[in-house]
Amino acid sequence: MSKFRELFSPRDMSQGPPWKRIAEFAFPLLIGNFAQQLYNTVDAVVVGNSKWGYTALASVGNASPVLNLLLALFVGLATGAGILVAQHFGARNSEALARTVGNCITMAAIATGFIMLVGPLITGPLLRAVGTLDSMYEGCRAYLNIFFYGIAGFFFYNIFAGILRGLGDSFSALLYLMITASMNIVLDLAFVEKMGVAGVALATVIAQMISAVLCLRKILSLKQVFRLHWSDLRLSKVHIGRVISLGVPSGLTQAIFSCAMLVVQRLINSFDDEMFVACNVMVMRVDGYAMLPNFSFGQAMSTFAGQNIGARRLDRLKDGTRQGLLMSVGTSLVLTPAVLLAGPMLMRLFTPEQALIDLSMQMMFILAAGYIAMSVTQVLQGVMRGAGDTLTPMWIGLCTAVVLRLPLAYALVAWMKNRGATLLSQEKMVFLSLLVNWLLGMCITIVLFKLGRWKRKLPKESE
């Protein structure tokens, strides 16, 4: 029983072998991210196999860049919260920990109100701006409006999960997410036949609200770590400023990436090919599973670096980074071929259309090498963020997603079109530009990590 209880306890990553602490944190997180990915996958599988067909599947995918754009900056708050919580927990500063958690809750409430008001107002114009096909427009709009009206669950779950990860507890958020992911499947099946893509959104909103409530209950029970009082909810310039300074660069990175994806989505829609739009949705859903170890180890390294910096255990960073890299790359080397081998079977979950399955697999093989590259990128950027340097990853994202990928995608498609290439060859260029983006991002990250701007954020030995 004591061993089981330990799984749900905050974990001190400044003690013990680095690889073991990272693995204990990362692998539950890997399963948790798998459950999170199930939200999107199940939505797509259910709607793609419903009477609405792959037009509805394409509608869900077409809505994603708009959704990600409006949520990106606020999701960055969860990143900032996790980093700051990890540092305060490592330093054993329970008072600062309570104030940080309280301020994050208040900021999440403000963000929720803002998105509930603004989101539905700009949904239509944004969908038109990305060239959404008429056959998908109403479905996309209904999906987004329901999601924005019920956005509280999404915001609070991400904030609370970030806090739990900062405390070294990746297991609790995993358990709650698996419970609600199962509920999401049942609700999807119950709602989709009558409501279409709007039913998928409603199911997700309900499930996310329940997961947020479960996470809050867990946080309030951690009285041995810190005690949350009503006064901690009062906004403090110091705590807000610190969370924002750490979180906004990460959120801005996601916002920049989402803006880039809107422009890429417009390029995808310009082919006037519903099957290619649906293919993009399927590839991105399966792609999410290949990316799981990368993001999981990246988050684990942020917490590892944050706690050790807070505890002044800077001697552990070098070994921890090397061991984290080996585990991340090794996991990715095993998982990527497995995803590719199982790809046709996975794609068949979304649609019975063999032509669509074949098209999607061609695009997956183009991206394959990029998953290994991203395992390196995420670990190194995770250490940077844990050290408090969230600006460097932001600039890398800006350089690769906007300066490189956007012009490259449009240029490659135009080049193939001028050569008289087939429509398929033109469509492949969209994914080739993404692969180049990932590979270059890895190279830039390695160089900047070695240059060590992030090390300037580390406390001096005398502090």
FIFIPA-292440 format. One record per atom (N, C-alpha, C, CB): residue in one letter; x negated, y negated, z. Coordinates in pm, whole numbers, plus 50000, padded with zeros to 5 digits. Glycine has a CB too. Layout:
N
AXYZ
...
//
This chain:
463
M499175012150000
M500005000050000
M499144987450000
M500944999950122
S498034987650075
S497154975950081
S496544973049945
S496054978050185
K496184983749870
K495624981849736
K496644975449644
K495154995349678
F497894979849655
F498964974249572
F499194959649607
F500264982149590
R499134956449739
R499344942649782
R498234933549730
R499404941849935
E497014939049719
E495894930949670
E496114926149527
E494604938949678
L496854933949448
L497104930149309
L497854916849301
L497884941049237
F498674914249404
F499504902249403
F498914890949487
F500894905449453
S497654892349525
S497004882349610
S496074873649527
S496234889049724
P495854860949569
P494844852649505
P493484859549511
P494774838749572
R492714858749403
R491454866049393
R490284856249389
R491434875149268
D489324858349478
D488134849849484
D487114854949382
D487514849749628
M486904847149274
M486004851349167
M484584846149188
M486534846449034
S484324840149304
S482964835549334
S482174845949413
S483014822549412
Q482784857649435
Q482124868449508
Q482164881349425
Q482804870649647
G481164889849442
G481154902749374
G480574901949234
G482554908249367
P480414913349165
P479864913549030
P480734905348934
P479734928048979
P480134896148859
P480934887848768
P481804895948672
P480034878848689
W481234906348608
W482004913948509
W483234920248573
W481124924748446
K483094924748698
K484214931348765
K485314921348797
K483744938248893
R484924909548848
R485924899248879
R486644894648751
R485254887248950
I485874892948644
I486464888548517
I487424899148464
I485354885548413
A486994911848469
A487834922648419
A489104924048502
A487044935848419
E488984923048635
E490154924148722
E491184913348692
E489734923348869
F490684901848648
F491584890748614
F492074891648470
F490864877248637
A491154895148378
A491474894348235
A492424905248187
A490204895148155
F492284917448238
F493094928248183
F494574927348223
F492534941448227
P494914923648348
P496324920648374
P496824908848289
P496534917648523
L495934899148268
L496294887748185
L496514892048040
L495194876948191
L495714901747994
L495864907247860
L497234913647844
L494754917447831
I497644921147944
I498964927447940
I500054916747949
I499124937748055
G499794906348032
G500754895448043
G500914887847912
G500334885848151
N499804885347844
N499884878747714
N500584887547612
N498494874947665
F500404900847628
F501114910247542
F502634908847564
F500664924947571
A503024907847692
A504444906147722
A504964892847668
A504694906947873
Q504124882347679
Q504504869247625
Q504694870047474
Q503444858647660
Q503794877247409
Q503904878847264
Q505174886347226
Q502674886147209
L505624895147317
L506854902647290
L508054893347274
L507114912547403
Y508034882047346
Y509134872547331
Y509324869047184
Y508874859747415
N508234864547121
N508314860446981
N508534872246888
N507054853146941
T507884883546919
T507994895046831
T509414900646830
T507014905846872
V509974902346950
V511314908046959
V512314898946890
V511714910247105
D512174885746910
D513054876346841
D513024878846691
D512644861846873
A511794879846636
A511644881646492
A512154895246446
A510194879846452
V511864905846525
V512304919346488
V513824920246485
V511714929846587
V514454915246591
V515914916246601
V516594908346489
V516394911146737
V516154896046468
V516814887746368
V516504892646226
V516384873046383
G515284898046206
G514914902946073
G515674915246032
G513464905846068
N516114923146132
N516874935346103
N518374933546121
N516394946546193
S518794921346148
S520234918646163
S520864916446026
S520464906446254
K522144913746027
K522844911245900
K522374898445832
K524354910545925
W521604890045906
W521144877345852
W519904879145764
W520854867445965
G519204890645778
G518094893945688
G516854885445705
G518554892845548
Y515964886045604
Y514694879045620
Y514804863945600
Y513674884545524
T515974859045556
T516194844445554
T516194839145698
T517534840845482
A516864846545788
A516874842645929
A515494844145990
A517894851046008
L514774854745951
L513404856645998
L512524844845958
L512814869845943
A512664840645833
A511904829145785
A512304816345860
A512124827245634
S513584815245898
S514054803445971
S513394802246107
S515574803945988
V513274813546179
V512614813446310
V511154809046296
V512684827546376
G510474814446196
G509074810846175
G508894796546130
G508454820046073
N509804791546048
N509714777945999
N509904767846113
N510744775545890
A510644771946216
A510874763046330
A509664762346424
A512104767646409
S508784772346419
S507694773346516
S506754761346516
S506904785646489
P506274756446400
P505354744946404
P505984732546466
P504874741646265
V507284730346440
V507984718846500
V508044720446651
V509414717246441
L508394732546695
L508484735446838
L507144733646906
L509004749746860
N506104739146846
N504754738246905
N504264723846914
N503774746446823
L504604715746815
L504184701746817
L504764694346936
L504584694846687
L506054696146962
L506714688747068
L506354694147208
L508214689247049
L505844706247215
L505514711947345
L504034711147379
L505944726147350
A503194708547279
A501754710147295
A501164701847409
A501064706547167
L501454688947412
L500844680347513
L501234684447654
L501224665847489
F502484689047668
F502944692747801
F502394706247844
F504464692847804
V502164715147749
V501514727847783
V500084725247830
V501514737447660
G499474714547780
G498134710747827
G498114707947976
G497654698547751
L499234703348032
L499294700948176
L499084713948252
L500644694748215
A499604725048199
A499404738048264
A497934741848264
A500244748948194
T497224738648157
T495784741248151
T495044732948255
T495244738148010
G495374720048261
G494744711348360
G495044715848502
G495194697048341
A496294720048526
A496664724748659
A495854737048698
A498164727948664
G495724746548604
G494984758748634
G493524756148668
G495054768148518
I492884746948593
I491474743648617
I491294737148754
I490944734348506
L492154727348783
L492024720048910
L492334729049030
L492954707748911
V493364737449016
V493704746849122
V492544756349147
V494984754849086
A491904761349040
A490764770449056
A489624763649131
A490264775248918
Q489364751049099
Q488264743949166
Q488574741349313
Q487984730649094
H489824737349344
H490204734949484
H490224747949563
H491574728049493
F490694758749498
F490724771649566
F489304776449595
F491474782149480
G488404774849498
G486994778649519
G486364770549631
G486204776749390
A486754757749644
A486194749049748
A486914750549882
A486254734449703
R487964758949888
R488774761350009
R489414748450060
R487914767450119
N489854739849967
N490494727150003
N492004728649990
N489964715449913
S492654733650096
S494084736750089
S494954724250075
S494494744450214
E494504713050133
E495294700650124
E495344695649980
E494704689750218
A494174694949916
A494134690549777
A494864700349686
A492674688949730
L494824713149721
L495514723449645
L497024721149650
L495164737449700
A497554718349768
A498994715949783
A499424703449706
A499354714449932
R498634692749715
R498984680449643
R498964682549491
R498034669049683
T497994690249445
T497904693049301
T499134700849254
T496614700949269
V499504711249329
V500664719349292
V501934710849294
V500814731449388
G502104702849401
G503294694449411
G503394684349298
G503304687149542
N502284677949264
N502284668149155
N502554674749021
N500944660749150
C502064687049002
C502324694248876
C503814697448862
C501494707248871
I504454701048971
I505894703848967
I506664691348926
I506394708949104
T506304679948985
T506984667348952
T506754663448806
T506494656049044
M505514664848760
M505214661448620
M505954670648524
M503704662348595
A506104683348560
A506844692648475
A508314688648466
A506724707048529
A508864683848578
A510264679348578
A510444667248487
A510724675948722
I509504657848492
I509574645948405
I509444650048259
I508454635848443
A508504659048228
A508314663648091
A509554670648038
A507114673048083
T510204678448125
T511424685448086
T512504675548042
T511944694148202
G512724665248124
G513734655248090
G513424648147959
G513854645048200
F512154645147937
F511744638247815
F512034646547691
F510254634847820
I511644659247694
I511844667947576
I513334670747553
I511084681147594
M514104672147659
M515544674547642
M516224662847571
M516214676847778
L515704650747594
L516274638847528
L515744636947386
L515974626447611
V514434638147370
V513784634747243
V513854646147141
V512344631047268
G513664658547189
G513594669947099
G514724670946999
G513554682447178
P515994671447044
P517104672846950
P517244661046853
P518394674647025
L516774649246894
L516904637446808
L515984638046686
L516604624946887
I514814644046701
I513844643846591
I513694657346521
I512504639446642
T514474667146564
T514404680346501
T514704679846352
T515374689946569
G515834673646316
G516244672846175
G515204666046087
G517554665446163
P514764653746124
P513764646946042
P512464654846025
P513444633546102
L512004661646132
L510774669346122
L510944681346028
L510344674146260
L512094687946036
L512334699245946
L512364694745800
L513664706145981
R512944683145775
R512964677845638
R511544673845595
R513914665545628
A510764668745690
A509404664145657
A508514675645612
A508784657245778
V508754687745666
V507914699145626
V508504706645507
V507734708645744
G509544701045447
G510104707145326
G510854719945351
G509014709745230
T511574720945465
T512344732945497
T513364735745386
T513044731445634
L513394747945340
L514334751745234
L515764750545284
L514054766145185
D516674746545196
D518074744245235
D518694756745298
D518894740045115
S518294768445250
S518874780945300
S518494783545446
S518424792545214
M517444776945493
M516954779345630
M517224767745724
M515474782245627
Y517624756345670
Y517654743945749
Y518564744845871
Y518104732345661
E519824748945852
E520764749145964
E520354759046072
E522154752545915
G519814770646030
G519354780546127
G518194775146210
G518934793246057
C517244768646144
C516094762646214
C516554752146314
C515114756446115
R517464743846271
R517914732846357
R518654738146480
R518824723346278
A519524748146462
A520254753946575
A519304760446674
A521284764146525
Y518324767546621
Y517314774246705
Y516564764146791
Y516314782146617
L516094753246729
L515304743346801
L516144735746903
L514674733546703
N517374732046868
N518204724346960
N518484732147089
N519514720446893
I518824744947075
I519094753147194
I517824754447278
I519624767047154
F516694756347212
F515434757747284
F515114744947363
F514284761047187
F515324733447301
F514994720847368
F515944717947485
F515034709347269
Y517224721147469
Y518174718847578
Y517864727647699
Y519604721247530
G517254739247675
G516934748347784
G515444749147812
G517454761947754
I514724738247786
I513274738347791
I512684739647931
I512754725947727
A513504737548035
A512994737648173
A512274750648207
A514144735348272
G512854761848167
G512244774748198
G510864776148138
G513114786048149
F510714771748014
F509424772547945
F508374764148016
F509554768047800
F508704751548047
F507744742648111
F507324747748248
F508324728648124
F508324750948330
F508004754748468
F507294768248473
F509274755248552
Y507654777648385
Y506934790348384
Y505454787948352
Y507564800148282
N505174779848250
N503784777448211
N503004770348321
N503734769248084
I503624760648387
I502954753748498
I502684763448612
I503814741948549
F503704771248653
F503544780348766
F502574791648733
F504894786248807
A502614796748610
A501674807248570
A500244801748569
A502044812848430
G500074789048526
G498754782748529
G498234781448671
G498804769048464
I499104778148764
I498714776948905
I498304790648960
I499884771148989
L499084800848931
L498754814348978
L497434819148920
L499884824048943
R497184816248791
R495914820148730
R494744812748796
R495934817248577
G494964800048828
G493914792448896
G493564798349031
G494334777948913
L494554804749096
L494324811249224
L493714825149207
L495624812149301
G493514829249082
G492944842449057
G493974853549053
G491924845649161
D495274849949056
D496344859849054
D496944860448914
D497434856549160
S496474869848833
S497044871448700
S498094882548698
S495944874448598
F498234889548811
F499124901148814
F500584897248836
F498684910748922
S500824887448924
S502214883648954
S502924878348831
S502244873149065
A502254868848760
A502864863348640
A503104874348537
A501974852148580
L502204884248533
L502364895648442
L503634903448475
L501134904948449
L503804906748601
L504974914648642
L506274907248608
L504914917648793
Y506324894348642
Y507544886748618
Y507824885648467
Y507444872848681
L506764883948392
L506924882648247
L507414895548185
L505604878448183
M506944906948234
M507384919748181
M508854922248214
M506524931148237
I509264918048333
I510674919348371
I511554911148277
I510894914848518
T511164898548257
T511994889648175
T511874892748026
T511624875148201
A510724898247983
A510604902347843
A511594913647813
A509154906947811
S511774922647909
S512754933447893
S514164927647886
S512644943548009
M514434917747972
M515744911147968
M515954904247834
M515874901048082
N514884898247781
N514984891047654
N515414900347541
N513634884547620
I514924912847543
I515304922447440
I516804925147445
I514534935547457
V517304927547566
V518734930447583
V519584918547537
V519054933847730
L519174906447578
L519944894447543
L519884891647393
L519414882347621
D518714893947331
D518614892347186
D519644901047114
D517204895947138
L519694913647153
L520614923047089
L522064919047112
L520384937147141
A522334913047230
A523704909147263
A524164896747187
A523824906547412
F523224887447160
F523604874547103
F523444873346951
F522804863847168
V522494880646892
V522064877346757
V523134879946650
V520844885046723
E523924890546665
E524884893746559
E525944882846543
E525564907046589
K526334876746654
K527354866246647
K526754852446622
K528164865946775
M525554849946677
M525004836346675
M523824834746580
M524584832446812
G523264845546527
G522114844446438
G520874839446513
G522434835046323
V520104830646449
V518864825846512
V519144817746638
V518064817546414
A520314811646648
A520664804246770
A520754813746889
A522004796746751
G521234826046866
G521324835946972
G519964840047023
G522064848046923
V518974840846933
V517604844046970
V517054833347064
V516704845346845
A517314820647031
A516844809647115
A517494810047253
A517134796147047
L518804812647257
L519514813047384
L518974824247473
L521014814847361
A518714835847416
A518164847047492
A516814843347553
A518024859547402
T515954836847475
T514634832947523
T514724822747635
T513794827247408
V515604813147622
V515784802747724
V516194808847857
V516834792347678
I517134818047855
I517614824347979
I516494832448044
I518834833447950
A515784840247965
A514704848748018
A513584840348078
A514144857747908
Q513204829348010
Q512124820848060
Q512504813848190
Q511734810547956
M513764810248204
M514194803848329
M514064813448447
M515654799048317
I514414825848425
I514284835848532
I512824838048569
I514924849348489
S511934838748469
S510504840648498
S509944828748575
S509714842648367
A510414816548546
A509964804648619
A510384805248765
A510524791948554
V511604809648790
V512104810648927
V511294820949007
V513604814448928
L510974832248944
L510194842649011
L508774837649045
L510104855248924
C508164830348952
C506824824748977
C506844814649091
C506274818348851
L507874805949094
L507984796049201
L508124802949337
L509194786649176
R508924813349339
R509114820849464
R507774826349513
R510124832349443
K506954831349421
K505654836649458
K504734825749513
K504994843549338
I504714814149446
I503854803049489
I504234798249629
I503964791349388
L505534797249655
L505994792549787
L505674802649897
L507494789849783
S505424815149860
S505124825449961
S503654825650002
S505534839149909
L502804818049933
L501354818649957
L500934809350072
L500584814849830
K501604810750184
K501364801650297
K499974803650359
K502424803650404
Q499354815350336
Q498014817450388
Q496964809950308
Q497694832250390
V497334805250189
V496414797950102
V496664782850112
V496554802649955
F497924778950103
F498314764850117
F499804764150149
F497974756649987
R500204753050208
R501614750850240
R502104738650163
R501824748950393
L503164740650087
L503714729850005
L504794722550083
L504284735349872
H504644709250094
H505634700950163
H506294691550063
H504984692950278
W507454686150103
W508154676850014
W507284664849977
W509444671950079
S506444660650071
S505584649050045
S504564651849934
S504844645050173
D504254664649912
D503304668149806
D503874665949667
D502874682549821
L505214664749658
L505854662449529
L505744647749484
L507314666449535
R505394638949580
R505274624849547
R504024622849461
R505204616149676
L504224616149346
L503134614549250
L501974606549309
L503644607749123
S500774611649287
S499554605249334
S498684602049213
S498794614449435
K498204589749205
K497374585749091
K496144594449078
K496964571149104
V495544597749192
V494314605749189
V494574619449131
V493714607049329
H495614626249182
H495894639949138
H496454640348996
H496864646549233
I497334630748965
I497874630248828
I496744627548729
I498974619348815
G495904617848764
G494814614148675
G493884625848648
G494024602648733
R493604633748753
R492694645148737
R493324655948649
R492314651048874
V494594659048674
V495284669248593
V495374664848448
V496694672148650
I495704652048428
I495834646948292
I494484646848221
I496434632848292
S493434642548292
S492114641948228
S491634655848186
S491094635548323
L492024666048263
L491654679648228
L492604685948127
L491594688248353
G493894682448139
G494894689148058
G495194682847924
G496134690048132
V495154669447917
V495534662747792
V494614666447675
V495514647747812
P493284667147694
P492484671447579
P492884685147525
P491024671747618
S493214694647616
S493674707747571
S495024706547501
S493774717447688
G495914698647561
G497214696547498
G497104689447366
G498124688847590
L496194679547360
L495994672147237
L495424681147127
L495064660147261
T494564690447169
T494034700247074
T495184708247013
T493034709747142
Q496104712847100
Q497244720547051
Q498154711946964
Q498044726347168
A498314699147003
A499154690146923
A498544687846784
A499334676646996
I497224686046781
I496534684246653
I496694696646567
I495034681046675
F496504708246632
F496664720846560
F498094722246508
F496304732646651
S499084718246591
S500484719246550
S500794709846434
S501414716246668
C500214697746438
C500394688346325
C499804694346197
C499724674646355
A498634700546212
A498014706946096
A498904718246045
A496614712446133
M499504725746138
M500384736646097
M501634731646027
M500764745046217
L502124719646066
L503264713745996
L502914710945850
L503704700846066
V501704705745829
V501264702745693
V501054715645614
V499964694445695
V500504725845681
V500334738945616
V501704745045587
V499494748545705
Q502654743345680
Q504004748545658
Q504644742045537
Q504874746245782
R504364729345517
R504894722445398
R504294728645272
R504574707245404
L503004732145277
L502374738745164
L503014752445138
L500854740445188
I503264759845247
I503914773045233
I505304771645174
I503994780145370
N506064761845224
N507414759545171
N507404755045026
N508134749245256
S506314748444984
S506244743244846
S506214754344742
S505004734344830
F505884766644783
F505914777844687
F507354781644652
F505174789944746
D508314776444731
D509744779244708
D509984794344703
D510224772644577
D509364801444797
D509404816044799
D509744820544940
D508034822244751
E511024824044963
E511454828145097
E510644840045148
E512944831645096
M510264849045057
M509514860845099
M508144856845155
M509344870544981
F507504846945096
F506204842645146
F506354835745282
F505534833145046
V507444828145301
V507694821845431
V507904832745537
V508934812545424
A508684843045503
A508914854145595
A507614861745621
A509984863645540
C506794863345517
C505494870045530
C504624862545631
C504774870845394
N504604849545624
N503814841445717
N504274843845860
N503934826545682
V505594844945881
V506124847646015
V505624861046065
V507664847246014
M505724871345982
M505324884846023
M503834885646053
M505694894845914
V503024879545968
V501574879745989
V501224872746119
V500844872945871
M501834861246146
M501524853946268
M501964861446393
M502174840346265
R503054869346382
R503484877346497
R502504888746524
R504904882946473
V502114896046420
V501154907046437
V499774901346472
V501084915646309
D499424890246409
D498174883146439
D498064880146588
D498094870046358
G499194876946650
G499184873846793
G498644885246877
G500574870446839
Y498894897646837
Y498394909146913
Y496894910746895
Y499124921946869
A496394908246774
A494944909046752
A494214898146830
A494624907746602
M494894886846855
M494294875746928
M494364877347080
M494964862846888
L495124887147128
L495354888447273
L494084888847357
L496144900647299
P493084897347324
P491874897347409
P491144884047408
P490934908247366
N491194877047295
N490484864347284
N491044854147382
N490564859047142
F492344852247380
F492964842347468
F492904846847615
F494424839847426
S493024860047639
S492994865047777
S491634862747840
S493344880047780
F490564866147768
F489224864047824
F488884849147830
F488184871547740
G489414841247737
G489204826847744
G489804820947870
G489804820047622
Q491034825047904
Q491674820148027
Q490944825448150
Q493154824448031
A490504837948145
A489774843748258
A488474836048283
A489474858548232
M487784832348175
M486514825148192
M486734811048246
M485764824548058
S487864804848212
S488174791648270
S488314792648421
S489474785948208
T489064802848466
T489244804648610
T487934808548678
T490304815348637
F487174817648615
F485884821848672
F484954809848688
F485224832648582
A484834801848582
A483954790148589
A484464780148691
A483824783548451
G485764777548691
G486334767748783
G486124771448928
G487804766148756
Q486394784248964
Q486244788349103
Q484774788149147
Q486834802349124
N483884792649061
N482474792949098
N481874778949108
N481684801148997
I482344769849024
I481894755949034
I482414749749164
I482364747748911
G483694752549195
G484254747449321
G483524752849442
G485724750949330
A483074765449435
A482364771749546
A480854769149542
A482614786749546
R480374761049446
R478954757949426
R478124770549398
R478394750649550
R478724780349330
R478014792449292
R477624791449145
R478884805149317
L476854781249111
L476484778648971
L475574789448916
L475804764948959
D474904796749006
D474004807348962
D474734818748892
D473244812749081
R476044819548912
R476834830548855
R477334827648714
R478004833548944
L477214815148668
L477814811448540
L477134818348421
L477734796448521
K475794818948423
K475074824748309
K475394839548292
K473564822948327
D475284847148401
D475584861448393
D477054863848360
D475224868448526
G477934855948422
G479354857548398
G479724854848252
G480144848248488
T479114844448193
T479384841248053
T478924852647962
T478684828048013
R477724857647986
R477204868547902
R478074881047914
R475744871747941
Q478444884448036
Q479254896448057
Q480674894648002
Q479314899948206
G481224882548016
G482534879747959
G482534880847807
G483004865847999
L481454875947744
L481324877147599
L481294891647554
L480054869947551
L480504899747623
L480404913847586
L481744920847597
L479374920847673
M482474918147704
M483784924547721
M484794919747618
M484324921847862
S484784906747591
S485734901047495
S485484906247354
S485644885847497
V484224905547309
V483894910147174
V484134925247162
V482424906847139
G483754932747265
G483964947247262
G485434950847252
G483364953647386
T486274944047331
T487714946547326
T488284943047190
T488434938647435
S487834931847135
S488314927547004
S487884937146893
S487814913446973
L486674942546904
L486184952046804
L487004964946804
L484714955346831
V487564968446919
V488414980346926
V489844977146882
V488424986147070
L490364965746929
L491774962646905
L492044958346761
L492224951646999
T491134950946699
T491394945946563
T491594957346462
T490234937146518
P490694967346455
P490964978446363
P492254985946396
P489794988246365
A492564986946526
A493794993846565
A495024986446513
A493864995246718
V495004973246524
V496124965246473
V496254966546321
V495954950346512
L495104966546252
L495144967846106
L495654981646064
L493754965246047
L495204992146133
L495665005646099
L497165007246125
L494885016046179
A497615001346235
A499045002346270
A499874991746199
A499225001146421
G499194983046121
G499884971746058
G501134975245981
G498954964945969
P501084984745885
P502294987945809
P503464992045897
P502004998945709
M503174999946001
M504225004146092
M504794992146169
M503695014646190
L503884983246213
L504324971246285
L505164962146195
L503114963446340
M504704960346071
M505434951745978
M506834957445949
M504644950245846
R506934970745950
R508224977145920
R509244974546031
R508044992245899
L508764970846149
L509684967246256
L510484954746221
L508924965146387
F509864945846142
F510494933146109
F511474934245992
F509444922946078
T511174943145900
T511964943445776
T511824957145708
T511514932145679
P512864961545638
P512754973845559
P512214971145418
P514104980745549
E511984958345383
E511544954645248
E510074958445228
E511754939345225
Q509814968645145
Q508444973345126
Q507554962745061
Q508444985945040
A508114954944968
A507324944444902
A506844934045003
A508154937644791
L507684930845098
L507324921145202
L506264926945296
L508584916945283
I506374939845327
I505384946545412
I504004946545344
I505824961045444
D503994950045215
D502734950545141
D502084936645132
D502974956044999
L502884926545107
L502384912845099
L501764908645232
L503504903145059
S502434911845341
S501954907945474
S500644914845509
S503004911245579
M500504927545472
M499264934745502
M498084929145423
M499434949545471
Q498304924745301
Q497224918645224
Q496694906345296
Q497704914845082
M497594898345353
M497174886245424
M496454889745555
M498404877345452
M496894900545623
M496264904645748
M494794908445726
M497024916345811
F494524915645618
F493154920045592
F492234908145560
F493124930045476
I492794897545503
I491994885545479
I491504879745611
I492804874945401
L492354880245714
L492044873845843
L491184882345936
L493334870345913
A490974895145905
A490414904846001
A489134900146070
A490134917745930
A488144895545994
A486864891546055
A487024879746150
A485854888045946
G488044871646127
G488264859846210
G488594863146354
G489344851646152
Y489204874846379
Y489564878546515
Y488324880846601
Y490444891046515
I487284886646541
I486034888646614
I485394875146645
I485054897646532
A485414866246546
A484834852846566
A485554845546679
A484924844646435
M486864846846684
M487624839746787
M487354845046927
M489104840746756
S486924857746938
S486594863047071
S485404855647130
S486304878147063
V484464851647047
V483314843747092
V483744829547125
V482194843646985
T484524823547035
T484974809647051
T485724807747182
T485854805546934
Q486674816747211
Q487534814847327
Q486774816347459
Q488664824847323
V485834825747466
V485064827347590
V484214814947618
V484164839847581
L483484810347519
L482614798847539
L483414786147569
L481724796647416
Q484514784347498
Q485344772647526
Q486034773847661
Q486394770747416
G486324786247705
G486904788247837
G485954783647947
G487254802847857
V484654786647932
V483664782048030
V483594766848030
V482274788047998
M483614760847912
M483584746147903
M484764739947978
M483604741647756
R485944745547956
R487134739948022
R487064741948172
R488414746447966
G486624753748215
G486504756248359
G485544746748426
G486074770348383
A484534742248352
A483564732648405
A484104718348403
A482264733348325
G485284716548344
G485884703148337
G485654696048206
G485354694848447
D484954702448111
D484714696347980
D485784701247883
D483274699647927
T486924694447882
T487994698147790
T487934690047660
T489354696247857
L487054680147656
L486944671747536
L486224679047422
L486204658747570
T485164686347454
T484414693147348
T485284703047271
T483204700447407
P486044711947338
P486944720647262
P487974712847180
P487674730047357
M488404701247232
M489354693047157
M488744688347025
M489794681047240
W487494683547030
W486854678646908
W486564689846810
W485554671346943
I486264701546863
I486064713046774
I487364716346701
I485554725346854
G488474716346777
G489784719046716
G490134708746611
G490864719446822
L489854695946641
L490134685246545
L489324687246417
L489814671546607
C488054690546433
C487174692246318
C487614703746229
C485744694446364
T487904715146291
T488204727046211
T489624727346158
T487954739346293
A490604723646242
A492004724946201
A492454713846108
A492894725046322
V491894701946124
V492354690546044
V491344686745936
V492614678446135
V490114683845977
V489114679045881
V488764689845779
V487844674545955
L488734702545825
L488344713245734
L489554720345672
L487484723345807
R490424726245756
R491404735545701
R492424729045608
R492114742345813
L492944717645647
L494004711545564
L493534708545422
L494484698745630
P492424701045406
P491974698445269
P491594711345196
P490774688845269
L491004720845270
L490564733245206
L491754741345156
L489744741545304
A492814742345237
A493984750045195
A494604744145069
A495034750445308
Y494814731045068
Y495424724644951
Y494504725544830
Y495764709944982
A493184723744854
A492224723944742
A492144737844679
A490834719544790
L492104748244763
L492024761844711
L493264765644632
L491804771644824
V494434761844685
V495684764844613
V495714757444479
V496914760844698
A495334744644480
A495314736744354
A494314742544254
A494964722044384
W493154746944304
W492124752744217
W492644765444150
W490844755744297
M493284774044228
M493814786444171
M494944783644073
M494304795644283
K495754773644104
K496854770144013
K496314764843881
K497774759744077
N495274756443887
N494674750943765
N494024761843679
N493644740243800
R493584772343744
R492984783443670
R494034792743610
R492064791343761
G495304789943641
G496374798443591
G496514811443667
G496144801443446
A496074811543793
A496134823743874
A497574827143909
A495304822044003
T497814839543946
T499154843843984
T499604836944113
T499194859144002
L500904837344138
L501444831444260
L500844838244383
L502974832644263
L500644851344378
L500064858644491
L498654853544521
L500034873644461
S497854851444418
S496494846544438
S496494832644501
S495734846144305
Q497444824244461
Q497554810944521
Q497934812044668
Q498584802544445
E498874820844698
E499334822444836
E498224827744927
E500544831744842
K497364836244873
K496254841544953
K495304830544999
K495484851844872
M495214819744925
M494304808844960
M494694802145092
M494274798444848
V495984802445125
V496434796745253
V495774804245369
V497974797445264
F495684817445359
F495094825545465
F493574825545460
F495604839845457
L493024824445341
L491564823445330
L491064810845399
L491124823645182
S491784799845386
S491384787345452
S491414788845603
S492294775745409
L492344797045656
L492414799345800
L491204807445847
L493724806645836
L490794817445768
L489614825345803
L488364816445809
L489414836645700
V488184807845711
V487024798745709
V487064789645832
V486994790245578
N488254785045868
N488454776645986
N487934783646111
N489934773046002
W488314796246131
W487904803846250
W486394806246253
W488644817146255
L485824809846140
L484394812746135
L483554800346163
L484024818545998
L483944789246103
L483214776846127
L483394772246272
L483684765846031
G484604774146326
G484854770546465
G483944777946561
G486294773146502
M483704790846533
M482794798546616
M481374792846610
M482784813246573
C480904789846491
C479544784546474
C479364771346548
C479204782746326
I480334762346534
I480254749346601
I480284751146753
I481414740246555
T481154760146801
T481264762546945
T479944767547003
T482374772546974
I479294777046934
I478024782446983
I476974771446994
I477524793646890
V476904763046891
V475914752246890
V476164742547005
V475934744746756
L477404738147022
L477724728347125
L477614734247265
L479124722647103
F477904747147279
F477744753647409
F476264753647449
F478294768147405
K475394756747353
K473964757047382
K473414743147410
K473214763347265
L473964732947341
L473524719147368
L473894714947510
L474154709447267
G475004720547562
G475284719447704
G475894706647754
G474074721647776
R476704699547674
R477384687747727
R478234691347848
R478244681147618
W478814703447846
W479674707847956
W478914708748088
W480284721347922
K477594710648081
K476804712048204
K476714698948281
K475404717048171
R476974687748209
R476944674748279
R478094673448377
R476994663248177
K479114681848361
K480264681348452
K479994689248580
K481514686848382
L478924697048581
L478634705348699
L478154696748816
L477584716048665
P478534700548939
P478054692949055
P476554694849073
P478784697149183
K475894684449123
K474454685349151
K474264693649279
K473824671049167
E473074699549290
E472804708149405
E472974700849537
E471394713749395
S472704687549536
S472764679849661
S474164675949699
S471924667549650
E475134677649607
E476504673149635
E477214682849730
E477304671849504
//
